[in-house]
Amino acid sequence: MTEASRRPAPVGRRIGADLKAQIAQGVYPPGTAVPSSRALAIELGVSRTTVTAAYDQLVAEGWLETRPGGRTRVAAGILPVPPPGPGEATAPPRLSAFGCRLMAEPPPEMRPGPAIDFRYGDLSGRDFPVLAWRRALTAAVLRRPARLGYDDPRGLPELRAALQAYLWRARGLRCDLDQIVVVNGSQQGIDLCARLFVDPGDRVVFEDPGYGTARRTFAAAGAAIIPVPVDAEGMRTGGLGPARLAYVTPSHQFPLGGVMPVARRQALLAWAEACGAMIVEDDYDGEYRFDGQPVESLLSLDRTGRVVYVGTVSKTLSPQLRLGYLVVPPALGPAMAEAKRLADRQAPGLEQAALAALLAEGGYERHLRQARRRNAARRAAMLAALAEHVGAAVRVEGAAAGLHLVAWLLREPAAREAAIVAAARAAGIGVYPVGPLYHDAAVRPDRAGLILGFAGSEPAAIREGIGALAAVLASGCPAAG
């Protein structure tokens, strides 16, 4: 009889589960003989093979034990586990200080989106270059190496070389291969920066409003978040106090969309050098500018090794690929590589190889040009729909670049924001409040604001969704109660 033929069928698994429950409840104490396989098979009306296979599995798991010529018995040392009494509660597991900080702010709710969803960060599935990606991925699979092992935690050399060339062409950024570390999306890059640069109690300068998940990451690491207001030119860099790190989105401030001018960038770099701080530059969607070329990176101005550049393909290819990259100062390359190795050893190799091929053959930039055109059309559709359906009751901010905009509802107070979001969702429209992205409530405008992503929907759906949102606003949001 082969091992495969002895595996319990579903009925065998039920027999095993029932015996485990009886042992745990003390029906069969340790050392007690269990019914013979023949007797139990007759009693249950199943084959003896099925019962034997169930017993063999329980022996393998340590619930039963056998002796030559003896009966199968319950293994010694198993303690009965009485069922909990009514209302009986057990103490929750103790979290570390990191875990407590992590749960201090409730995590965002993950649930299926409504019919028309303006969630920022989503991309249209129609834009993904299926054929080009399939060719690149198939080629990577067919290049089967002689040995399968762990790779360099910094990423495949061919991908880092392709990224090095791309960053010079697209972002005016010069770097060595050893400065590039491939990560599982920009979020892992931000987390690695928090681990390497922040100790509990360290001050972290943060844009206000800013990217909430990054703020949570640094707060979970124990940072004291120092919110700094932003305006039409990004974070205000004058008068910054001492800190260990600054997190900024200078090419397209999240969420308000300001672009940090050169003078502020130079001031930020001078501040970092003066107080020994690091700067994390999150270039989450810098490839998307609709009225000109992408803005050069902050890192391109750095001469003293203070900037870590965070890039991603989540806004160009797909957030589901989980591929991003860091460009770190030369002196920090070994430490970042080791942090990456301890986190998860390496990013997925096949996807890295496919992205390297797409970059090297020009397919990535061809796709990006097409994605810019399509997203420009989606942006135009959203702006036109807002003008048509909401008109003077809305002020749009941050639409010159990126894949989202902020719509300030001039006739709705900030206190109505949650009710508007709930009513829109009840009407099948996903919109998202700007309020939670403010750290200091005193600096947020007194109007309700919505972040509207347009990259995940087609123009017709965008027009329909904005029309439905306008109807919700006109109705006074009765669905929100």
C-alpha positions, -999 to +999 in steps of 0.1 A: +000+000+000+015+033-010+017+063+013-006+083-010-033+056-007-031+057+032-038+094+034-071+100+052-101+109+030-123+137+043-142+112+064-109+101+079-100+137+088-134+140+106-126+108+126-093+122+136-108+155+146-134+138+167-108+117+185-087+148+192-117+165+207-125+136+229-088+133+241-087+171+248-120+168+268-106+139+289-129+112+275-098+093+267-072+101+294-034+096+287-025+059+285-061+049+277-065+024+249-087+037+220-110+014+201-093-010+177-094+001+141-115-029+132-141-022+159-143+015+151-146+009+114-176-015+120-192+010+144-189+040+120-196+020+088-164+029+071-134+009+058-107-002+082-082+015+059-098+048+066-097+044+104-061+031+102-050+061+082-067+084+107-049+067+136-016+069+118-020+106+114-028+110+151+003+089+160+024+112+137+010+143+155+017+128+189-019+123+201-016+085+200+012+060+205+017+024+195+037-005+209+046-037+191+019-063+200-001-038+221-032-016+217-031+019+204-032+043+233-035+080+241+000+094+244+013+103+279+015+139+290-016+153+271-035+175+294-073+179+291-085+212+277-120+219+291-142+241+270-145+278+281-173+285+305-201+310+296-187+345+295-152+333+303-125+355+288-088+350+284-062+377+287-051+390+252-015+383+243+010+409+255+022+432+227+057+447+225+061+485+227+063+484+189+030+465+188+013+489+212+024+519+191+013+501+160-022+496+173-025+531+189-042+543+157-068+519+142-056+504+109-075+515+078-105+494+070-101+470+040-134+461+023-146+458-013-149+490-031-182+504-044-192+503-080-174+535-089-143+539-067-121+571-067-096+555-043-062+571-048-034+547-056-056+524-078-048+519-114-070+507-143-064+471-151-069+480-188-036+499-187-014+470-176+009+459-204-002+423-204+016+411-235+049+428-228+049+417-192+040+381-201+068+379-227+093+393-201+081+370-174+081+339-196+117+347-207+127+350-171+111+316-162+128+299-192+162+312-181+163+285-154+196+286-135+216+255-126+210+262-089+180+279-071+192+299-042+190+332-025+201+363-044+217+396-034+193+413-010+199+446-029+182+430-060+192+414-093+222+432-108+205+435-142+175+452-126+197+476-107+216+484-138+184+490-157+171+513-129+204+532-128+200+540-165+163+548-163+167+572-133+194+591-152+172+594-183+139+601-165+148+618-133+182+633-139+196+612-111+231+598-111+240+569-088+262+538-085+248+503-086+256+497-050+234+526-040+202+509-054+182+485-032+152+468-047+123+465-022+088+452-020+071+484-029+078+519-015+061+510+018+089+485+026+114+512+017+099+536+041+098+509+068+134+501+063+143+538+067+124+540+099+142+509+112+177+522+103+174+559+112+148+563+140+151+554+176+122+557+201+118+594+210+136+607+179+119+637+162+107+632+126+096+662+106+065+653+086+044+671+061+009+682+074-012+670+057+008+640+046+008+603+037-009+586+066+007+552+062+042+567+063+033+587+094+021+555+110+053+537+101+075+563+118+052+566+148+053+528+152+091+530+153+087+553+183+093+586+165+079+619+178+061+632+148+067+670+142+040+682+118+050+710+095+023+728+075+024+727+037+013+753+011+012+755-027+050+749-027+051+719-005+064+717+031+074+751+046+111+746+053+118+779+072+124+776+109+127+738+112+140+727+145+164+698+152+153+664+142+166+630+132+147+627+099+124+645+075+099+628+053+089+647+022+071+643-012+087+673-030+078+664-066+041+661-059+032+668-023+007+642-010-021+649-009-023+686-019+000+684-049+024+713-044+059+711-061+088+722-038+109+749-056+146+748-057+151+774-030+131+753-005+149+721-015+183+738-009+170+751+025+159+716+034+193+701+025+211+728+044+190+721+075+197+683+072+234+689+071+233+714+100+215+691+124+228+657+111+193+646+099+183+623+071+157+631+044+134+605+030+123+616-005+092+597-015+088+601-053+056+580-054+042+594-087+068+618-100+065+603-136+031+619-140+032+656-150+006+667-175+019+703-182+056+696-187+085+673-179+088+655-146+106+675-119+141+666-110+145+648-077+157+663-044+185+637-044+200+652-076+208+683-055+222+664-025+260+667-021+265+655+014+247+621+015+216+631+034+188+619+011+173+585+006+152+584-026+122+561-026+108+550-060+081+526-070+063+510-100+031+508-081+018+539-099+032+530-133+027+493-137+006+479-108+005+481-070+000+443-069+036+437-082+051+450-050+083+463-066+100+495-056+136+507-051+157+529-028+187+550-038+208+555-007+239+574+001+271+553-007+280+551+030+246+536+039+245+509+011+258+480+033+234+488+062+204+491+040+213+458+022+215+440+055+182+455+068+166+443+036+181+408+040+168+405+075+134+417+065+127+392+038+161+383+022+151+397-013+123+408-036+108+382-059+134+372-085+111+365-115+093+398-112+127+416-109+140+399-140+108+408-160+110+444-149+147+445-158+139+432-193+110+457-197+133+486-187+162+475-209+142+470-241+123+503-237+089+486-231+086+503-197+089+538-211+066+530-240+040+518-215+046+549-194+039+573-223+006+555-230-003+556-193+003+593-192-020+599-222-048+577-207-045+593-173-045+628-188-078+619-204-092+606-171-079+638-153-096+659-180-128+640-176-128+645-138-120+682-140-148+687-166-173+667-146-165+686-114-169+719-132-202+708-148-219+692-118-204+710-088-191+742-104-184+771-080-191+750-050-157+732-054-121+743-054-096+718-070-061+715-058-031+694-069-043+685-104-012+695-123+005+662-117+000+628-102-030+605-103-054+622-078-067+656-069-082+672-038-117+687-041-125+712-014-163+715-010-167+752-003-203+749+009-197+720+033-180+724+067-152+700+077-175+684+103-196+671+074-168+652+058-175+618+072-212+621+065-205+630+029-182+600+025-208+576+040-236+589+019-215+587-013-207+551-005-243+543+001-249+556-034-222+533-048-195+560-051-161+557-033-147+590-021-121+596+006-118+623+032-087+646+035-092+651+072-074+620+085-043+630+067-038+660+089-018+655+121-027+689+136-064+696+132-057+733+138-040+738+104-066+720+083-091+742+064-126+745+078-141+731+046-148+694+038-122+680+014-122+648-007-092+630-023-103+618-057-081+593-075-089+591-113-064+565-125-085+535-117-116+544-137-125+552-173-137+586-184-174+575-187-173+560-152-157+592-139-184+614-153-211+591-139-195+590-105-190+627-102-226+632-113-237+609-085-215+626-060-231+659-070-266+644-064-255+633-029-242+668-021-274+684-034-295+660-013-279+670+019-265+635+024-297+618+038-281+583+035-255+593+061-281+597+088 
